[in-house]
Amino acid sequence: MIDKLEALLTEFPGPANRTRCFAHIINLIAKSVIRQFDVPKAREGETIDEAMTELRALAGDIDVEEMLARAANSNEGEDEEDEHEHDDEDGVEGWVDERQEMSEVEVMELDADVQPVRMMLVKLHKTVFAIKNSSTLILPKWFSTLEDLKLSHRMMPRDVTTRWNSTYDMLVFAVTYREALDVITADREMKL
């Protein structure tokens, strides 16, 4: 559109004066911050420490879980149009990976600092998936735990890659419902 305006209006300076919408800028900033907490992909010949080995083992099937969750949402018709609108491929134009500009030592320090947060996010993600997808064992236990603790019956929001604010929603819920999460994850029968 900017190129067409430049061709139609001689006074219009074109791409040099392009301004992104505020929501797109917020989206890019949020994705940039959240990406620091993603589980790093394995690289060939890479030596990893015990903490990273544990994290990758725990997060091993998260991509499969994400795919199953998306399929379930599209079958239910939930936000199908909106989900495609905010797809990662469409939303990263203009995004800069700050890690690319860091030295190897700085990247290692950052990875060590965010490791506990990565573990917590992976554990929450897997807990949400287990609760939502275990309609015969964990889900009834979840609702009975909420009832026992006199909390409103709610499902924990799922963290999905296509919506940056889903991580925030999941974390706010986890803080609010921490007591219920502690009870259900402490129960060995739930295998969480």
C-alpha positions as CSV (number, residue, x, y, z in Angstrom):
1,M,0.0,0.0,0.0
2,I,2.8,2.4,0.8
3,D,4.4,1.8,-2.6
4,K,1.1,2.5,-4.3
5,L,0.7,5.7,-2.3
6,E,4.2,6.8,-3.2
7,A,3.4,6.2,-6.9
8,L,0.0,8.0,-6.7
9,L,1.0,11.0,-4.5
10,T,4.3,12.7,-5.4
11,E,4.4,14.4,-1.9
12,F,4.3,11.0,-0.1
13,P,7.8,10.0,0.9
14,G,7.0,6.2,0.8
15,P,8.6,3.5,3.0
16,A,11.0,5.9,4.7
17,N,8.1,7.4,6.7
18,R,6.2,4.2,7.3
19,T,4.8,4.0,10.9
20,R,3.7,0.7,12.3
21,C,0.5,0.5,14.3
22,F,1.0,0.6,18.1
23,A,-0.4,-2.9,18.5
24,H,2.1,-4.3,16.1
25,I,5.0,-2.5,17.9
26,I,3.8,-4.0,21.3
27,N,3.5,-7.4,19.6
28,L,7.1,-7.2,18.4
29,I,8.4,-6.1,21.8
30,A,6.5,-8.8,23.7
31,K,7.7,-11.5,21.3
32,S,11.3,-10.3,21.6
33,V,11.1,-10.5,25.4
34,I,9.2,-13.8,25.6
35,R,11.5,-15.4,23.0
36,Q,14.4,-15.2,25.6
37,F,12.5,-17.8,27.6
38,D,11.9,-20.3,24.8
39,V,13.7,-23.7,25.1
40,P,16.7,-23.3,22.8
41,K,16.8,-25.7,19.8
42,A,19.6,-28.3,19.9
43,R,22.5,-27.6,17.6
44,E,24.8,-30.2,16.1
45,G,28.0,-30.7,18.1
46,E,26.7,-28.6,21.0
47,T,27.8,-29.5,24.5
48,I,25.0,-28.9,27.1
49,D,24.9,-28.9,30.8
50,E,22.7,-31.0,33.1
51,A,20.1,-28.3,33.5
52,M,19.7,-27.9,29.7
53,T,19.5,-31.6,29.3
54,E,16.7,-31.8,31.9
55,L,14.9,-28.8,30.3
56,R,15.0,-30.3,26.8
57,A,13.8,-33.7,28.1
58,L,10.9,-32.1,29.9
59,A,10.0,-29.9,26.9
60,G,10.5,-32.7,24.4
61,D,6.9,-33.1,23.3
62,I,5.7,-29.5,23.7
63,D,5.6,-29.0,20.0
64,V,3.3,-32.0,19.6
65,E,1.1,-30.7,22.4
66,E,0.9,-27.3,20.8
67,M,-0.1,-28.9,17.5
68,L,-2.8,-31.0,19.2
69,A,-4.1,-27.9,21.0
70,R,-4.3,-25.9,17.8
71,A,-6.2,-28.8,16.1
72,A,-8.6,-29.0,19.0
73,N,-9.2,-25.2,18.8
74,S,-9.9,-25.3,15.1
75,N,-12.2,-28.3,15.5
76,E,-14.2,-26.3,18.1
77,G,-14.0,-23.2,15.9
78,E,-12.4,-21.1,18.7
79,D,-10.8,-18.0,17.3
80,E,-9.9,-19.8,14.1
81,E,-9.8,-16.6,12.1
82,D,-8.0,-14.6,14.7
83,E,-5.4,-17.4,15.2
84,H,-4.4,-17.2,11.5
85,E,-4.3,-13.5,11.6
86,H,-1.6,-13.5,14.3
87,D,0.4,-16.4,13.0
88,D,4.1,-16.2,13.7
89,E,5.2,-16.0,10.0
90,D,2.9,-12.9,9.6
91,G,3.9,-11.2,12.8
92,V,7.7,-11.1,12.9
93,E,8.5,-8.6,10.2
94,G,10.6,-6.0,11.9
95,W,11.5,-8.2,14.8
96,V,15.2,-8.2,15.9
97,D,16.8,-11.0,17.9
98,E,19.0,-9.2,20.5
99,R,20.9,-12.4,21.2
100,Q,22.5,-12.1,17.7
101,E,24.2,-8.9,18.9
102,M,25.5,-10.5,22.2
103,S,28.9,-12.2,22.7
104,E,29.0,-15.9,23.4
105,V,29.8,-15.2,27.0
106,E,26.8,-12.9,27.3
107,V,24.5,-15.4,25.7
108,M,25.7,-18.1,28.2
109,E,25.1,-15.8,31.1
110,L,21.6,-14.9,29.9
111,D,20.8,-18.6,29.4
112,A,21.9,-19.4,32.9
113,D,19.9,-16.5,34.3
114,V,16.7,-17.5,32.5
115,Q,17.0,-21.2,33.0
116,P,14.7,-21.3,36.1
117,V,12.0,-19.3,34.3
118,R,12.2,-21.6,31.3
119,M,11.7,-24.6,33.5
120,M,8.7,-23.0,35.3
121,L,7.1,-22.1,31.9
122,V,7.6,-25.6,30.5
123,K,6.1,-27.1,33.7
124,L,3.1,-24.8,33.6
125,H,2.6,-25.5,29.9
126,K,2.7,-29.2,30.4
127,T,0.4,-29.0,33.5
128,V,-2.2,-27.0,31.5
129,F,-2.0,-29.6,28.7
130,A,-2.4,-32.5,31.1
131,I,-5.4,-30.9,32.9
132,K,-7.2,-30.0,29.7
133,N,-6.6,-33.4,28.0
134,S,-7.3,-35.8,30.9
135,S,-11.1,-35.6,31.1
136,T,-11.4,-38.8,33.2
137,L,-8.7,-38.3,35.9
138,I,-6.9,-34.9,36.2
139,L,-9.7,-32.6,35.1
140,P,-12.3,-33.9,37.6
141,K,-9.5,-33.7,40.3
142,W,-8.8,-30.1,39.2
143,F,-12.4,-29.1,39.6
144,S,-12.8,-30.8,42.9
145,T,-9.6,-29.1,44.2
146,L,-11.0,-25.7,43.1
147,E,-14.3,-26.5,44.9
148,D,-12.4,-27.6,48.1
149,L,-10.4,-24.4,48.0
150,K,-13.5,-22.3,47.3
151,L,-12.1,-21.0,44.0
152,S,-14.2,-20.3,41.0
153,H,-14.3,-23.1,38.4
154,R,-11.9,-22.0,35.6
155,M,-9.6,-23.7,33.2
156,M,-6.0,-22.6,33.2
157,P,-5.3,-20.6,30.0
158,R,-2.9,-22.4,27.6
159,D,0.3,-20.7,26.5
160,V,0.4,-20.7,22.7
161,T,3.1,-19.3,20.4
162,T,0.7,-17.4,18.2
163,R,-0.4,-15.1,21.0
164,W,2.2,-13.4,23.1
165,N,-0.3,-12.4,25.8
166,S,-1.3,-16.0,26.4
167,T,2.0,-16.4,28.4
168,Y,1.0,-13.4,30.5
169,D,-2.6,-14.9,31.0
170,M,-1.2,-18.3,32.0
171,L,1.2,-16.7,34.5
172,V,-1.5,-14.5,36.1
173,F,-3.7,-17.5,36.4
174,A,-0.9,-19.6,37.9
175,V,-0.3,-16.9,40.6
176,T,-4.0,-16.5,41.4
177,Y,-4.6,-20.3,41.5
178,R,-1.2,-21.2,43.0
179,E,-2.7,-23.1,45.9
180,A,-4.8,-25.3,43.6
181,L,-1.8,-25.9,41.3
182,D,0.3,-26.9,44.4
183,V,-2.4,-29.4,45.5
184,I,-2.8,-31.0,42.1
185,T,0.9,-31.3,41.3
186,A,1.7,-32.6,44.8
187,D,-0.7,-35.6,44.2
188,R,1.5,-38.4,43.0
189,E,-1.5,-40.2,41.3
190,M,-1.8,-37.3,38.9
191,K,1.8,-37.8,37.6
192,L,2.3,-34.1,37.1
